[in-house]
Every structure is written in structure tokens, then in C-alpha cells.
């Protein structure tokens, strides 16, 4: 799923489903070498001469609200690309911490039963 989170501007996010956490996580780690180049334009971040260095940066481990994530930071220390597997499924890819938190909260919200 590709969506937009309207908060402090519009931020895109992607939700991917997986049935096999171990293979999915290993695949994400391998994809990190190309993820910025492939995902940033899709998520609304243009690659320019000023930010082209991001294509050579490495992801680092971090946590947001007790959720493990891998993050690509810019030179100022701001997250540019984040992915997380908060409960082993789904995979969430986005460009901002607020969007990651909102998507996870919505996915974890009780379903309205009729």
C-alpha cells in the first residue's frame, strides 16, 4: 500500500506484507545499498546535487517509541528514510518518524466490529 500522511506537510509511506520475517529482513538489509535511490523519489524526495550524497550513506539501527527501525540520516542528523517491521509484519517504509508512529498506531488500533 502506498499512502500519504498529512501532518506537518504531506509524507508518503509504504506498507508491505510478508509471510516470512527472516527472509524479508535479510532482503531489506541487502536492499539498503539501493533503497535510497529507488524509494526516495517514490516517497516524494527528489535526488539533487545537494543531497546525492545520501545514495552513499549507510543505514543505522535506532528505536522510535520502543520500535526497532533502520534509518538513513542526512548530514544534519535528520531522518531521510526509515523502515521498520514493528511486529515482524508488515514492513513500513517512510521518510519521517511522525509518519512511522502514526502508521503503526493505525495498524494496531482495534478494528471496528459490527
C-alpha positions in Angstrom: 0.0 0.0 0.0 1.2 3.5 -0.8 -0.4 6.3 1.2 0.0 9.9 2.4 0.2 11.0 6.0 -1.0 14.7 6.1 0.9 16.1 9.2 3.3 19.0 9.1 3.1 18.7 5.3 2.4 15.5 3.3 4.6 12.5 3.9 4.3 9.3 1.9 4.6 5.9 3.3 4.6 2.3 2.0 3.2 -0.8 3.8 4.5 -4.2 2.6 3.2 -7.5 3.8 5.4 -10.5 4.4 4.8 -14.1 5.5 8.5 -14.8 6.2 10.1 -12.3 8.6 13.6 -13.7 8.4 13.9 -13.6 4.6 12.1 -10.2 4.5 14.5 -8.7 7.0 17.6 -10.1 5.3 16.3 -8.8 1.9 15.8 -5.4 3.4 19.4 -5.3 4.7 20.7 -6.2 1.3 18.3 -3.7 -0.4 19.8 -0.9 1.8 22.5 -0.4 -0.8 19.9 0.7 -3.4 16.9 1.7 -1.2 17.5 5.4 -1.1 17.9 5.7 -4.9 14.8 3.6 -5.5 12.5 4.7 -2.7 13.2 8.4 -2.1 11.7 9.6 -5.4 8.7 7.4 -4.9 8.2 8.9 -1.4 8.5 12.4 -2.8 12.1 13.3 -2.1 14.0 14.4 -5.3 17.6 13.4 -5.6 19.6 16.6 -6.4 23.2 17.6 -6.4 22.8 18.8 -2.8 21.5 15.5 -1.4 23.1 13.0 -3.8 25.5 12.0 -1.0 22.5 10.2 0.6 22.9 7.5 -2.0 26.3 6.5 -0.4 25.2 6.9 3.3 24.6 3.8 5.4 21.5 3.0 7.4 21.8 2.7 11.2 19.8 1.0 13.9 17.6 3.1 16.1 14.3 2.9 18.0 11.2 5.1 17.8 8.8 4.6 20.7 10.3 1.2 21.5 10.1 0.1 17.9 13.3 -1.1 16.1 14.0 0.7 12.9 16.7 1.2 10.4 17.3 4.9 9.4 19.2 6.8 6.8 20.2 10.2 8.2 21.2 13.3 6.3 24.2 15.4 7.3 22.2 17.4 9.8 21.1 14.2 11.6 17.5 14.2 10.4 15.9 11.0 9.2 15.5 10.9 5.5 14.4 7.3 5.0 13.1 4.9 7.7 12.0 1.3 7.6 10.6 -0.8 10.4 9.0 -4.1 11.0 7.2 -3.4 14.3 5.7 -6.8 14.7 7.6 -8.8 12.2 4.9 -7.9 9.7 4.2 -5.6 8.0 7.2 -3.6 6.7 6.7 0.2 6.9 8.9 2.5 4.8 8.6 6.3 5.1 10.6 9.5 5.4 9.6 10.7 8.9 9.3 9.5 12.5 5.9 11.0 13.0 4.5 9.2 9.9 6.0 5.9 11.1 4.5 6.3 14.5 1.1 7.2 13.1 1.0 4.3 10.6 1.9 1.8 13.4 -0.7 3.2 15.7 -3.4 2.9 13.0 -2.4 -0.6 12.2 -2.5 -1.6 15.9 -5.8 0.2 16.5 -8.8 -2.1 17.4 -10.9 -2.9 14.4 -14.4 -1.6 14.5 -16.6 -4.7 14.7 -20.2 -4.6 13.5 
